[in-house]
Amino acid sequence: MKRLSIFIVGLLLPLLLWSQGWSSNYGGVMLQGFYWDSYNDSKWTNLESQADELSKYFDIIWVPFSGRCVNLDNTDPGKISMGYNPKYWFNHNSSFGTEAELRSMIQAYKRRGTIIMEDVVLNHKEGINSWCDFAEESWNGNDIKWTLADICQNDDGGNTRANGFLVSGKDDEGDDFSGLRDLDHTSANVQHNIKLFLDYLLNDLGYGGFRYDMVKGFAGRYVGKYNAESQAKFSVGEYWDGDYNRVKGWIDSTSIAPGADGKIQSAAFDFPLQIGMKHAFNESAFTTLSNKGLAGDKDQGMNRYSVTFVDNHDTFREHAHKIYNNILAANAYILALPGTPCVFLQHWLWYKEELKKMIMARKVAGITNQSVISKEETKGNATIITVSGKSGQIRAIIGYAEGVDLEGFTAISTGTPQNPNYAFYLSNDCVDAYNYAMSIEKNGNEGSTEDPLLTYDAKASTVYFENVGRWDEVYVYAWDAQDNKYDELWPGKLLTEKVGKSPRGYDVYKWTYAGSKTTNPSMIIFNNNDKGNKTADLSFKNGGYYDHQGLRDEEPIAVNAVLERNFTAGQRSTICLPFNLTSDEVSRIDGTLYEFKEEANGVLVFDVVNELKAYEPYVFVANQTGKSFEIFKDKTWMKGNPITVTKGSFSFKGTMTRLALRPLANTKYYAYNAADGQFSKAGSKYGITVKPSVCYFYSKDGSEAKIMELENGITNQIAIEKMVNENDDNAPLYNLSGQQVTKHYKGIVIQNGRKRINN
């Protein structure tokens, strides 16, 4: 049986061989998180509220240009913008929310392993009040200024000059965009400003990649230059053209920029594939799917740079360009093909449940942007493709067909009554992994890292401050509702304790109140000792993470709740802790730790262990009732994710989040009931809820757990009853030793998780 840790790394956080432009053998899936006029569905706060769900299925989420595009209050319905008329590059209060909400959303996904991709509009720009008065801005000590020499001299077909604006840049090297000013990318000043802008997007706002708008408007070598300088790991260009050679030519042109070293610097949307798909799906002509666009080109390696899609915000709103028929079948097609599929938000909202199944099946099979179409045939009015991934295969039937060889495959999605024209299959060797993946939350890589997790003691007043403004000194001033001061009079307490760097590279300071007050402050201000820098009056949040703009949630900050956990003397408990304990530290615990050593015929055997490793699962038996681990309140918590320990047919794993476990297919789950320490099996009706820092067992081959044995050979410590949390009169009976008995057994028995006398 393969270790689950291998599966999770490969499935939930695709291994990225970082390169410029797009990674080789990349197994991620994208979501276009907006459509035209999606001001509510694409609000930053709305997207953030879906982070747990979306991050499980999508590795990249492409959002609209987030810079300010209007002059007046964004709540004015006549003053909203989708972002394609950019006025400001460094002010990100947009029609989708405030900059603080944007930053919070980006970090919420970043913590879950999903990057947010910015829609970068570099072809054109809009003036503040007139055609050419571009906004002058500043960032990180740099001024961003513009002149008429930064605008193409033949802009707007010559109308810009004809209206009295003596623009003097070079002639446009690409398509002219009527209505807004086309930037001259040969200009050193334009290139300088763009370099600062992309640096700001990646290293200040925290974006993970770029979607370049309208790249037909300027030469592809500039995208290559900008990406090489910014070190963008993900870049995709909108080169709207159905001609394969033209799109390939644009991709190749990104490699000739200075600093690109002859390496391609960007992927492109697969318009040749989408335009070819349009007739096949709109007309239900499923046997005409011979044009695979960039996604089908493994010989020249273009499949690596193919971002496939069914529709986007532009094609969807124009009938002549959209795929309006057999939409789920079209999505099934791109989710089976090589390339990196990008799901359109409207389709996700309409067909979420079926798309979830197909996306997860693709991930479990290990289909990547460079996978191979191992078999293709037409039968009846259908095209059948089989694509081989790292772990298994996907077989997709697009259209209607009879007599298709499906031996060795299991149906994952066969459509809806309104969209029945496809079937999506997963090879049988991946089905158990698929069932497990659908049942759990996204956890990313297993194990701990050396980076400390910011924590705080709930009994103390603690905050963190990220010094984004690079103040030479940082002071904190706090007070309560009665205006009582904490620590110091204005400007407050000088912060000296640095806990490291933030993901954006700024110093993070920690303040813990050390005085005699027993309640938290009500308000707090961070300042630079009257040197012109201070925050607003901010509400105090214990454990809060702040920067110069206010309270944020960039870092995962966890209260030391595990240290407050009460353990009952003599009762088995499971633990998963975010720090290591040496043998000396373990000897200080008033109790015994056990690790999972082997499994045989449902007997789970545990042995005593004298060291504890972060994020590994253990059984703990306390000698006395109390807070056994409170003595480690000063331990540094490490970042990481729970580790899976697999022995025989069973795996043992902890969780740092709250999980609701239910059996799926052959996967069965077991956990302890914290109230009475009884070992219970998750039923399909009620399931089991597992709390943070607690562990659970599972088997993926249908094996049943019978007993748990602590310390091999010491039978008087055999753990107890197997219990099923379902009300079933036909459920099996067990005696108090955990042995299954017949219905004629006399005495105390356990059935449906309850003890009773069987007469």
Sequence and secondary structure as in RCSB ss.txt:
>XXXX:A:sequence
MKRLSIFIVGLLLPLLLWSQGWSSNYGGVMLQGFYWDSYNDSKWTNLESQADELSKYFDIIWVPFSGRCVNLDNT
DPGKISMGYNPKYWFNHNSSFGTEAELRSMIQAYKRRGTIIMEDVVLNHKEGINSWCDFAEESWNGNDIKWTLAD
ICQNDDGGNTRANGFLVSGKDDEGDDFSGLRDLDHTSANVQHNIKLFLDYLLNDLGYGGFRYDMVKGFAGRYVGK
YNAESQAKFSVGEYWDGDYNRVKGWIDSTSIAPGADGKIQSAAFDFPLQIGMKHAFNESAFTTLSNKGLAGDKDQ
GMNRYSVTFVDNHDTFREHAHKIYNNILAANAYILALPGTPCVFLQHWLWYKEELKKMIMARKVAGITNQSVISK
EETKGNATIITVSGKSGQIRAIIGYAEGVDLEGFTAISTGTPQNPNYAFYLSNDCVDAYNYAMSIEKNGNEGSTE
DPLLTYDAKASTVYFENVGRWDEVYVYAWDAQDNKYDELWPGKLLTEKVGKSPRGYDVYKWTYAGSKTTNPSMII
FNNNDKGNKTADLSFKNGGYYDHQGLRDEEPIAVNAVLERNFTAGQRSTICLPFNLTSDEVSRIDGTLYEFKEEA
NGVLVFDVVNELKAYEPYVFVANQTGKSFEIFKDKTWMKGNPITVTKGSFSFKGTMTRLALRPLANTKYYAYNAA
DGQFSKAGSKYGITVKPSVCYFYSKDGSEAKIMELENGITNQIAIEKMVNENDDNAPLYNLSGQQVTKHYKGIVI
QNGRKRINN
>XXXX:A:secstr
   HHHHHHHHHS   B  SSS BT    EEE   TT TTTT HHHHHHTHHHHHHH SEEEE   S   SS TT
STTS   SSS   SS   BTTB HHHHHHHHHHHHHTT EEEEEE  SEE  SSSSS    EEETTEEE   GGG
BBTTGGGGHHHHTT    B   SS   TTSEEB TT HHHHHHHHHHHHHIIIII   EEEES GGGS HHHHHH
HHHHHT S EEE    S HHHHHHHHHHTTSSTTSTT    EEE HHHHHHHHHHHHTT GGGTT  GGGG TTT
TGGGGEEEES  HHHHTSTTT   SSHHHHHHHHHHSSSEEEEEHHHHHHHHHHHHHHHHHHHHHT  TT EEEE
EEE SEEEEEEEE SS EEEEEEEE SS   TTEEEEE   SSS SEEEEEEGGGHHHHHHHHHS    S EEEE
EEE EE TTS EEEEE TT  SS EEEEE TT  EESSSTT EE   EEEE TTS EEEEEE  SS  S  SEEE
EE SSSS B   EE  TTEEEETTEEE  S  EE GGGG  B BT EEEEE SS B HHHHHTSSEEEEEEEEEE
TTEEEEEE S B TT EEEEEESSSB TTGGGTTS EEEEE  EEEETTEEEEE SS EEE  BTTBEEEEE TT
T  EEE  TTT EEE TT EEEEESS     EEEESTT GGGB    EE S  TTS EE TTS EE TT  EEEE
ETTEEEEE 
